[in-house]
Amino acid sequence: MPEPTAPDQRPASRRKPKPAVRSAADRLLHVLGAFDQHNTALSLSDISRRAELPLATAHRLVGALARWGALERDERGDYHIGLRLWELAALAPRGLGMRQAAMPFLEDLYEATHENVHLAVRDGLEVVYIERISARGAVGVRSRVGARWPLHATGVGLVLLAHGSAQLQEQVCAGPLASFTPHTVTEPARLRRTLAEVRRSGCAVSDRQITEDALSVAAPVRGARGTVVASVSVVVHAQDAPTRALIPAVRVAARGVSRSLGWRPCQAPVTDSGGTHGV
């Protein structure tokens, strides 16, 4: 008769941790999380790999999501986020109410510039674009509704970071600071100086940080309590960009959105505690 196995006497710090057991809901969310702005169409094997799930499990979950409408399959057999999921996402309070309040002012900014106009909010250490008006013949941009970029590399991101908590700013400055072009700010000391200038001037100018040919001018949008809850920007060709003329136009649009959200200029701004915006 075999002897019973002795209990593991190794210190807890040296024992191999047991893999966490994921619930069915966790697995479903990991399938959806396999998609992002750089991976909008995925095969079943891609989903299995990116979600870290066995192929059979991924097949079962993808089938359930497709039947519900959260995923759709194209003629090549790849999967995309489905229209039903988009319909639900459009109901998110931070997106829906903000977009409705902002749209008249974004349209005015577009009519004044005939350039790409953006509205964005912060989610953790990233900026998320929730509205965009594209101009024919304007500079090509890599942002789209739902796209995410690091806070330090875009005009809207710099505004949101500059008006965020000190803890948030230190977390971002601690890096790593991703580089997209030779002009991207990747030095913590330089980023801190940039953020101080954004707070002083009330706007941010991001020059060729994401692409070599685009410059953005952004300004803060304040909510009813005075906190910065979003940012408005216009993106133009970097060469011969009329920055001085764009700054007041963007500020006017951002203030218009702020007033629509209940902000009054006489209010003293409330410092972001870092407890909101998806942190």
CORSULDA-V512807 format. One record per residue. N is the residue number from 1. RES is the residue in one small letter. SS is DSSP state (a for helix, b for strand, c for the rest). Layout:
# CORSULDA-V512807
<<N:RES:SS> <N:RES:SS>>
This chain:
# CORSULDA-V512807
<<1:m:c> <2:p:c> <3:e:c> <4:p:c> <5:t:c> <6:a:c> <7:p:c> <8:d:c> <9:q:c> <10:r:c> <11:p:c> <12:a:a> <13:s:a> <14:r:a> <15:r:c> <16:k:c> <17:p:c> <18:k:c> <19:p:c> <20:a:c> <21:v:c> <22:r:c> <23:s:c> <24:a:a> <25:a:a> <26:d:a> <27:r:a> <28:l:a> <29:l:a> <30:h:a> <31:v:a> <32:l:a> <33:g:a> <34:a:c> <35:f:c> <36:d:b> <37:q:c> <38:h:c> <39:n:b> <40:t:c> <41:a:c> <42:l:b> <43:s:c> <44:l:a> <45:s:a> <46:d:a> <47:i:a> <48:s:a> <49:r:a> <50:r:a> <51:a:c> <52:e:c> <53:l:c> <54:p:c> <55:l:a> <56:a:a> <57:t:a> <58:a:a> <59:h:a> <60:r:a> <61:l:a> <62:v:a> <63:g:a> <64:a:a> <65:l:a> <66:a:a> <67:r:a> <68:w:a> <69:g:c> <70:a:c> <71:l:b> <72:e:b> <73:r:b> <74:d:c> <75:e:c> <76:r:c> <77:g:c> <78:d:c> <79:y:b> <80:h:b> <81:i:b> <82:g:c> <83:l:a> <84:r:a> <85:l:a> <86:w:a> <87:e:a> <88:l:a> <89:a:a> <90:a:c> <91:l:c> <92:a:c> <93:p:a> <94:r:a> <95:g:a> <96:l:a> <97:g:a> <98:m:a> <99:r:a> <100:q:a> <101:a:a> <102:a:a> <103:m:a> <104:p:a> <105:f:a> <106:l:a> <107:e:a> <108:d:a> <109:l:a> <110:y:a> <111:e:a> <112:a:a> <113:t:a> <114:h:c> <115:e:c> <116:n:b> <117:v:b> <118:h:b> <119:l:b> <120:a:b> <121:v:b> <122:r:b> <123:d:b> <124:g:c> <125:l:c> <126:e:b> <127:v:b> <128:v:b> <129:y:b> <130:i:b> <131:e:b> <132:r:b> <133:i:b> <134:s:c> <135:a:c> <136:r:c> <137:g:c> <138:a:c> <139:v:c> <140:g:c> <141:v:c> <142:r:c> <143:s:c> <144:r:c> <145:v:c> <146:g:c> <147:a:c> <148:r:b> <149:w:b> <150:p:b> <151:l:a> <152:h:a> <153:a:a> <154:t:c> <155:g:a> <156:v:a> <157:g:a> <158:l:a> <159:v:a> <160:l:a> <161:l:a> <162:a:a> <163:h:c> <164:g:c> <165:s:c> <166:a:a> <167:q:a> <168:l:a> <169:q:a> <170:e:a> <171:q:a> <172:v:a> <173:c:a> <174:a:c> <175:g:c> <176:p:c> <177:l:c> <178:a:c> <179:s:c> <180:f:c> <181:t:c> <182:p:c> <183:h:c> <184:t:c> <185:v:c> <186:t:c> <187:e:c> <188:p:a> <189:a:a> <190:r:a> <191:l:a> <192:r:a> <193:r:a> <194:t:a> <195:l:a> <196:a:a> <197:e:a> <198:v:a> <199:r:a> <200:r:a> <201:s:a> <202:g:c> <203:c:b> <204:a:b> <205:v:b> <206:s:b> <207:d:b> <208:r:c> <209:q:c> <210:i:c> <211:t:c> <212:e:c> <213:d:c> <214:a:b> <215:l:b> <216:s:b> <217:v:b> <218:a:b> <219:a:b> <220:p:b> <221:v:b> <222:r:b> <223:g:c> <224:a:c> <225:r:c> <226:g:c> <227:t:c> <228:v:b> <229:v:b> <230:a:b> <231:s:b> <232:v:b> <233:s:b> <234:v:b> <235:v:b> <236:v:b> <237:h:b> <238:a:c> <239:q:c> <240:d:c> <241:a:c> <242:p:c> <243:t:a> <244:r:a> <245:a:a> <246:l:a> <247:i:a> <248:p:a> <249:a:a> <250:v:a> <251:r:a> <252:v:a> <253:a:a> <254:a:a> <255:r:a> <256:g:a> <257:v:a> <258:s:a> <259:r:a> <260:s:a> <261:l:c> <262:g:c> <263:w:c> <264:r:c> <265:p:c> <266:c:c> <267:q:c> <268:a:c> <269:p:c> <270:v:c> <271:t:c> <272:d:c> <273:s:c> <274:g:c> <275:g:c> <276:t:c> <277:h:c> <278:g:c> <279:v:c>>
